Amino acid sequence: MIKSELVQRISSQNPHLYQRDVENIVNAILGEIVAAMARGDRVELRGFGAFTVKHRAARQGRNPRTGKSVSVAEKFVPFFKTGKELRDRLNRGKESH
């Protein structure tokens, strides 16, 4: 599902809201999540999951085509950990191994 499909689904489930208002709300929510992560904050949506930022140190990597060693700069990457309710819903009806 892409963002426009999400907006359409929410709009169809809430006919009293204009689609442009739903789009503004979705953009505002995503914008706040991104802004919080850019500050290094953790964003927790109970039952859904938590968004955090992880630091990856600089390292030596390999170019897969040539096999040559290349340096990879340090970076920050987004990380999402699912909440218990989401995990349970995804695994409902499946046997645990």
N, C-alpha and C positions, 0 to 999 in steps of 0.2 A: 504494500500500500504506500502510495506517495502522499505528500502533504495535501495536494488538491483533492485527492480521494477522501482523505480524512475530513477535510472541510465539508465536502459534499455529504458525507454520511452524517456528520453532526448536524448539518443544516436540515437534512431530510428527517432526522429524528426530533428536531426542534423547529417546526414550521413557523413558530411565532418569532423566530430570530431571522434577520436578514443574513444572507450568505456572506456579504462583505463584513458584517459584524463578527460572524463566526471566524472568518479568516483573520481578522484583526486580533481576536482573542487567542487563536492558535499561535499566531506570530508572536504575540506578547508573551505567552507562556514559554515558547521555545527560546525567545530572546532572553528572558530572565534566567532560564537554565544555563544558557551559554555564558551570560554575563557573570553568573555566580561561579561557574567553572573557571572562567578566565581570571577571576580573583583568587582562585585556588580553593574555593568553598566546596563543600559536599552538598549535593541536592538529593534529599530523600523524599520519595513519594511512597508513603506507607502502603504496603500490599502490592506495590508495583516494582519498586527497586530503588537503587541509589546510583547516582552519577558522581564519579570522582575523577580526579586528574592524577595520573601516575607519571613519575619522572623516569625517563630512560637515560641512563648515563651514556656518554660518548664511548664508542667501541670500535674495534676493527671488524669490518665485514668483508665479504667476498662478492665480486661481480660474478653472477652466475654464468654469464656468457664466456668471460675470459679467464675466470678463476683468480684474477688479480686481487690483491688485498686493497681495500679502500677504507678510508676512515668515515665513520658515520657519526655525525654531530649529536650532541645531547638533544633531547626533545621531551616535550610533555605530550602525553596521549590521553584521550578520554577513555574512561573505563566504566562499564555498567555492570552492576551486580543485581540479579533479580531478587525480588522480595519473596518471602515464603508463600504468600497467597498466589502469586503469579506462577511460581514453580509448581505448586500443588495443582493449579488449574491446568497447566500444560501437561502434567503427568497423570491426570485423572483417568482412571480406568486402565492404566498400564501397570503391569507387575514390576516391582523393583527387583533388580538382579544383583 
